[in-house]
Amino acid sequence: MAFDYRIKDLKLADLGRRQLDLAEPEMPGLMAARVKHGKTKPLTGARITGSLHMTVQTAVLIETLVELGAAVRWSSCNIFSTQDEAAAAVVAGPKGSAAKPAGVPVYAWKGENLVEYWDLLDQALRFPKGKGPNLIVDDGGDATLMIHLGYQAEDDPTVLDTPSGSEDEAELKKLLKLILKEDPKRWHRILPELFGVSEETTTGVRRLAQMADNKELLIPAIDVNDSVTKSKFDNLYGCRESLIDGIKRATDIMLAGKVAVVCGYGDVGKGCAQSLRGQGARVLVTEIDPICALQAAMEGYEVTTVKKALPQADIWVTATGCVDVITAEHMAKMKNQAIVCNIGHFDHEIDVAGLKATASIKCKPVKPQVDEWVYKDGHSIILLADGRLVNLGCATGHPSFVMSNSFTNQVLAQIELWQQRAKRVPGVRVLPRELDEEVARLHLEKIGVELTKLSPKQASYLNIKAKGPFKPKHYRY
């Protein structure tokens, strides 16, 4: 197979490369990984498929994996999140150009449809000589799902005829039927050489856990999401900055004085609520978890329900990871020109399908990823990113420094999976705390932080070695 790729425009490579040059100093964890492992190249021989937002920050991750010895192919995990200039820069490569690309095959562009989305992921899974990946970097679990469902279908094709829970799933099953017809043993052929997946998101980890509980998970998996330096940084601090970036780029709205509802008060919801309140909005929170609800109340937020907030909210943000958090019925009762967006899981949280199925409602596109839906009585709502991730659909996602924490965890997870490939025991586990601490330590110098060192007396009091890290048994961040 010749060097192949499918992106919007390779001529954007120079523009993307300049953005990568700005991002790299803001990603000290990945740069340190290159320095530490660049000579030994611990990923030599590994074929890695990535299914993760194709942004500038992801481009730095991809080139780090390559620097560590891996052969990489990449697609996006979201139809709206690709930065086309970043995709072009990765394809061209740091030593190549638009005229003579010498980088990594990428299959992604901003504004894919669902048929294209699954086809592009399929291409990212196809290595030369009929090979598949040894390792997967996944975000939301789509690559893992495609391989496992395809594998099941080779044993029992009727699994592809079961009812689909979404349009995404229906399109995946259509593609898998075509693959099954063309290559009936493809997934059985590549699975023995698949040694694991590192999963980026909360929902993806839930999928993996469910598969493991049902004895359906066929490969080792590392839960990157629950590393402290991922969940607190990406989910909390990242969303705290990128949510309002997406809302403002999409609508130019002033947040001060508005009433905003954040559905869900986990790490993502906490960051969103902080940023909205910091801009002067009055923030309401909805929750199903009594502990999270109590936390929100203790932070001074009004905790209520979606139904009660409908008459007063100007802005709606879903951040739960659940389905049908905001239904078509809810949206029909919202204030005129209420803004509705999601920063949780894919497009499941807002019932966009139900909205589109209502014949009396008309869609008026405002600009890409911004649509006004006008009801029969004349009032309207403004839906951002078609219910998908607003920070990536309407902006460019999290800042580089935040993603450096997440992606350094991904690099460590990929190295761990590759080094342990001989064991290949299916199941889900997290990175050890020592690696979590290493990721944090790599980022301290960049922001001018100096750690306090224990004296021998203090170390003795805490019953640990003076030179060792402080590791209380029951401490939770």
C-alpha positions in Angstrom: 0.0 0.0 0.0 1.4 3.4 -1.0 1.4 6.3 1.4 -2.3 7.3 1.5 -4.4 9.8 3.4 -7.8 11.5 3.2 -7.9 15.1 4.4 -9.4 18.4 3.3 -6.4 20.1 1.8 -2.7 19.3 2.1 -1.8 22.8 1.1 -2.8 23.8 4.7 0.3 22.0 6.0 2.5 25.1 6.5 -0.3 26.8 8.4 -0.7 23.8 10.6 3.0 23.4 11.2 3.3 26.9 12.5 0.5 26.1 15.0 2.3 22.9 16.0 5.5 25.0 16.6 3.5 27.2 19.0 1.8 24.2 20.8 4.9 22.2 21.5 6.4 24.5 24.2 3.0 24.4 25.9 3.1 20.6 26.0 6.1 19.9 28.2 5.0 16.4 29.1 5.1 15.2 25.5 8.4 17.0 24.9 9.9 15.4 28.0 8.7 12.0 26.7 10.5 12.5 23.5 13.7 13.4 25.3 13.5 10.5 27.7 12.4 7.8 25.3 13.6 9.2 21.9 16.8 7.2 21.8 15.5 3.9 23.1 12.3 4.1 21.0 10.2 1.8 23.2 7.4 1.7 20.6 9.5 0.3 17.8 7.6 -2.2 15.8 4.2 -1.1 17.1 1.4 -0.3 14.7 -0.9 2.2 16.4 -4.3 3.4 15.2 -5.7 6.5 16.8 -9.4 7.5 16.9 -9.2 10.8 18.7 -10.0 14.4 17.7 -7.6 15.5 15.0 -6.5 18.8 16.5 -3.2 20.6 16.8 -2.6 19.1 20.2 -3.3 15.6 18.9 -0.8 16.3 16.1 1.9 16.8 18.8 0.8 13.4 20.4 1.0 11.7 17.0 4.4 12.9 16.2 5.6 11.9 19.7 4.4 8.4 19.1 6.3 8.4 15.9 9.4 9.7 17.6 9.2 6.8 20.0 9.3 4.3 17.1 5.6 3.6 16.3 3.9 3.4 12.9 0.7 5.4 13.2 -2.5 5.9 11.3 -5.2 8.3 12.6 -8.8 9.3 12.3 -11.0 11.7 14.3 -13.6 10.5 16.8 -15.9 13.4 16.0 -17.3 14.6 12.7 -16.9 18.2 13.6 -13.7 18.4 15.7 -10.9 18.1 13.1 -8.6 21.1 12.5 -7.9 20.7 8.8 -4.6 22.5 9.1 -3.4 20.1 11.8 -4.4 17.1 9.7 -2.4 18.5 6.8 0.6 19.2 9.0 0.7 15.6 10.2 0.4 14.2 6.7 3.1 16.4 5.4 5.3 15.6 8.4 8.0 17.7 10.1 10.6 16.7 7.4 8.2 16.7 4.5 6.0 19.3 2.7 2.7 19.6 0.9 4.5 18.8 -2.3 6.3 15.8 -0.8 4.4 14.4 2.2 6.5 12.3 4.5 4.4 12.1 7.7 1.5 10.0 9.0 -1.6 8.8 7.2 -4.6 10.8 8.5 -8.2 10.2 7.6 -10.3 13.2 8.8 -11.7 16.5 7.9 -14.1 18.9 9.6 -17.7 18.3 8.7 -17.7 14.6 7.8 -21.0 12.8 7.5 -21.6 9.6 9.4 -21.0 7.3 6.4 -17.6 9.1 5.8 -16.9 8.9 9.6 -17.0 5.1 9.8 -15.3 4.7 6.5 -12.4 6.9 7.6 -12.0 5.0 10.8 -11.9 1.8 8.8 -9.1 3.2 6.7 -7.1 4.1 9.8 -7.4 0.5 10.9 -5.9 -0.8 7.6 -2.1 -1.1 7.7 -0.1 -2.2 4.7 0.0 -5.9 3.8 -3.4 -6.6 5.2 -2.3 -5.9 8.8 -4.3 -4.2 11.5 -3.1 -2.2 14.5 -1.2 -3.6 17.5 -2.4 -0.9 19.7 -5.3 1.6 19.7 -5.6 5.1 21.1 -9.4 5.5 21.5 -11.7 8.3 22.5 -15.2 7.2 23.2 -14.6 3.6 22.2 -15.5 3.7 18.5 -12.4 1.9 17.2 -12.7 -0.7 20.0 -16.4 -1.1 19.2 -15.8 -1.5 15.4 -13.3 -4.3 15.9 -15.3 -6.2 18.6 -18.6 -5.9 16.8 -16.9 -7.0 13.5 -15.3 -9.9 15.3 -18.7 -11.0 16.7 -20.3 -10.7 13.3 -17.8 -13.1 11.7 -19.1 -15.7 14.2 -22.8 -14.6 14.1 -23.8 -12.2 11.3 -27.2 -11.7 12.9 -25.7 -9.2 15.5 -25.6 -6.7 12.6 -29.4 -7.0 12.2 -30.3 -6.1 15.8 -32.0 -2.8 16.5 -29.6 0.2 16.6 -29.7 2.8 19.3 -28.6 5.6 17.1 -27.9 6.7 13.5 -24.2 6.3 14.3 -24.6 2.6 15.2 -26.8 1.9 12.2 -24.2 3.3 9.8 -21.5 1.2 11.6 -23.5 -1.9 11.1 -24.0 -1.1 7.4 -20.2 -0.8 6.9 -19.5 -4.0 8.8 -21.9 -5.9 6.6 -19.9 -4.7 3.6 -16.6 -5.7 5.2 -18.0 -9.1 6.2 -19.0 -9.7 2.6 -15.6 -8.6 1.2 -13.3 -10.2 3.8 -15.2 -12.7 6.1 -12.2 -13.3 8.4 -10.7 -9.9 8.6 -11.2 -9.2 12.3 -10.3 -12.8 13.4 -7.1 -12.3 11.4 -6.0 -9.1 13.0 -7.2 -9.6 16.6 -4.4 -11.9 17.7 -1.9 -9.1 17.0 -4.0 -6.5 18.8 -2.4 -6.0 22.2 -4.5 -3.4 23.8 -6.3 0.0 23.9 -5.8 3.1 25.9 -9.1 4.9 26.4 -9.4 8.7 26.8 -13.0 9.4 27.9 -15.4 8.7 30.7 -18.0 7.1 28.4 -15.4 5.1 26.6 -14.2 3.7 29.9 -17.8 2.8 30.8 -18.2 0.9 27.5 -15.0 -1.0 28.3 -16.1 -1.9 31.8 -19.5 -3.1 30.5 -17.7 -5.2 27.9 -15.4 -6.7 30.5 -18.4 -7.5 32.9 -20.1 -9.2 30.0 -16.9 -11.2 29.1 -16.9 -9.5 25.7 -13.7 -7.6 26.0 -11.0 -9.4 24.0 -8.0 -7.2 24.7 -6.2 -5.4 27.6 -7.4 -1.9 28.2 -5.9 1.0 30.1 -8.3 3.6 31.6 -6.4 6.8 30.9 -9.5 8.9 31.8 -9.3 8.1 35.5 -5.6 9.2 35.9 -5.8 12.3 38.1 -3.7 14.2 35.6 -6.3 13.4 33.0 -9.7 13.7 34.7 -8.9 16.8 36.7 -7.1 18.5 33.9 -8.9 17.6 30.7 -12.4 17.1 32.2 -12.3 20.0 34.8 -9.7 22.6 33.9 -10.0 22.0 30.1 -13.7 22.4 30.0 -13.5 25.4 32.3 -11.6 27.2 29.5 -13.0 25.7 26.3 -16.7 25.7 26.9 -17.2 29.4 26.9 -14.7 29.6 24.0 -17.1 27.5 21.9 -20.2 29.4 23.0 -18.7 32.8 22.3 -17.3 31.9 18.9 -20.6 30.4 17.9 -23.0 33.2 19.1 -21.0 36.3 20.2 -23.3 36.3 23.2 -22.5 38.1 26.5 -22.6 35.6 29.3 -22.8 38.1 32.1 -26.4 38.4 33.5 -27.6 35.3 31.7 -29.1 32.3 33.4 -27.2 29.1 32.5 -28.1 25.6 33.3 -25.3 22.9 33.6 -26.7 19.4 33.5 -24.4 17.2 35.5 -21.9 18.2 38.2 -19.1 15.7 37.6 -15.6 17.0 36.7 -16.8 18.3 33.4 -19.8 20.0 34.9 -17.7 21.5 37.7 -15.4 23.2 35.2 -18.3 24.4 33.1 -20.1 25.9 36.1 -17.0 27.7 37.2 -16.4 29.3 33.8 -19.9 30.4 33.4 -20.1 31.9 36.9 -16.7 33.5 36.3 -18.2 35.4 33.3 -21.1 36.7 35.4 -23.8 34.2 34.6 -26.2 32.9 37.2 -25.7 29.2 37.1 -28.2 26.5 37.9 -27.2 22.8 38.2 -29.2 19.6 37.6 -28.0 16.3 39.1 -29.1 12.7 39.8 -26.2 12.0 42.2 -26.9 13.2 45.8 -23.2 13.7 46.5 -22.6 15.8 43.4 -25.8 17.7 44.1 -24.5 18.4 47.6 -21.2 19.6 46.3 -22.9 22.0 43.9 -25.1 23.4 46.6 -22.0 23.9 48.9 -20.4 25.8 46.1 -23.3 28.2 46.0 -25.1 26.9 42.9 -28.9 26.4 42.8 -29.6 22.8 42.2 -32.9 22.2 40.4 -34.4 20.1 37.6 -34.5 20.6 33.9 -38.3 20.9 34.0 -38.3 23.7 36.6 -35.5 25.6 34.8 -37.2 25.7 31.4 -38.9 29.0 31.8 -35.9 31.0 32.9 -32.7 29.6 31.4 -30.9 31.4 28.5 -28.1 28.8 28.1 -28.2 25.0 28.4 -25.1 22.9 28.7 -25.2 19.1 29.0 -22.2 17.4 30.8 -23.5 14.1 32.0 -22.4 11.2 29.7 -26.0 10.0 29.7 -28.7 10.0 27.0 -31.8 12.2 26.5 -30.8 14.7 29.2 -32.6 17.4 27.1 -35.5 16.0 25.1 -37.3 17.4 22.1 -40.2 18.1 24.5 -37.9 20.1 26.8 -36.6 22.2 23.9 -40.1 23.1 22.8 -40.7 24.7 26.1 -37.5 26.7 26.4 -37.2 30.5 26.3 -37.0 32.2 22.9 -33.5 31.9 21.4 -32.2 29.8 24.3 -28.8 28.4 23.4 -28.5 24.6 23.7 -25.2 22.8 23.6 -23.4 19.7 24.8 -19.9 19.1 26.2 -20.6 15.6 27.5 -20.9 12.4 25.3 -21.1 12.6 21.5 -24.7 13.6 20.4 -26.6 11.4 22.9 -27.3 13.9 25.6 -29.5 16.2 23.5 -32.3 14.5 21.6 -31.4 16.1 18.2 -33.0 13.1 16.4 -36.3 13.9 18.0 -35.9 17.6 17.2 -35.3 16.8 13.5 -38.2 14.4 13.4 -40.7 17.1 14.3 -42.1 18.2 11.0 -43.5 21.6 12.2 -40.0 22.8 13.2 -37.8 24.5 10.6 -34.0 24.7 10.7 -32.3 27.9 9.7 -28.5 27.5 9.5 -26.7 30.6 10.9 -23.2 29.4 10.1 -21.3 26.1 10.3 -22.3 24.2 13.5 -24.8 26.9 14.5 -28.5 26.4 13.7 -31.6 28.2 14.7 -34.6 25.9 15.1 -37.9 27.8 14.7 -41.1 26.5 16.1 -44.6 26.9 14.8 -45.5 29.6 17.3 -42.5 31.7 16.1 -40.1 31.1 19.1 -36.8 29.4 18.4 -33.8 27.8 20.0 -30.1 28.0 18.9 -28.5 24.5 18.7 -24.7 24.4 18.6 -22.6 21.7 16.9 -25.7 19.7 16.2 -25.7 18.5 19.8 -22.1 17.2 19.6 -19.1 18.6 21.6 -19.4 22.4 21.5 -15.9 23.1 22.5 -14.5 21.1 19.5 -17.3 21.7 17.0 -17.5 25.5 17.5 -13.9 26.1 18.8 -10.7 24.1 18.8 -10.9 22.2 22.1 -8.8 22.4 25.2 -5.6 24.4 25.5 -2.3 22.7 24.7 -1.0 22.6 28.4 -4.1 20.8 29.5 -3.9 18.3 26.7 -0.2 17.7 27.4 -1.3 16.1 30.7 -3.9 13.9 29.1 -1.6 12.9 26.2 1.4 12.2 28.3 -0.8 9.6 30.1 -1.7 8.2 26.7 2.0 7.8 25.7 2.8 6.1 29.0 -0.2 3.8 28.5 0.8 2.9 25.0 4.4 2.1 26.2 3.0 0.0 29.0 0.6 -2.0 26.7 3.4 -2.6 24.2 5.9 -3.8 26.8 3.3 -6.1 28.4 2.1 -7.5 25.0 3.3 -11.0 25.8 0.8 -11.3 28.6 -2.2 -9.9 26.7 -4.8 -10.4 29.5 -8.2 -8.9 28.7 -9.5 -6.4 31.3 -9.5 -2.8 32.3 -6.9 -1.2 34.6 -5.5 2.3 35.4 -2.0 3.6 35.2 -0.2 3.3 38.6 -0.1 6.3 40.8 3.7 6.6 40.3 3.2 7.4 36.6 0.4 9.8 37.4 2.8 11.7 39.7 5.5 11.6 36.9 3.1 13.3 34.5 2.3 16.0 37.1 6.0 16.5 37.8 6.9 17.0 34.2 4.5 20.0 34.0 5.6 21.8 37.2 8.6 23.7 35.9 6.6 25.2 33.0 4.4 27.0 35.4 7.1 27.9 38.0 6.1 25.4 40.7 8.7 24.2 43.3 7.8 21.2 45.5 8.4 21.3 49.2 10.9 18.6 50.4 10.3 16.8 53.6 12.8 17.0 56.4 14.0 13.8 58.0 11.8 14.5 61.1 8.8 15.1 58.9 9.5 11.9 56.9 9.8 10.0 60.2 6.6 11.4 61.4 4.8 10.3 58.2 6.6 7.0 58.4 8.1 7.3 54.9 11.6 7.6 53.6 12.9 11.2 53.4 13.7 11.0 49.7 10.5 9.2 48.8 7.2 10.7 47.7 4.4 11.3 50.2 1.9 8.5 49.6 -0.9 8.4 52.2 -2.9 5.2 51.8 -6.4 6.7 51.6 -5.8 10.1 50.1 -8.1 11.0 47.1 -7.7 14.0 44.9 
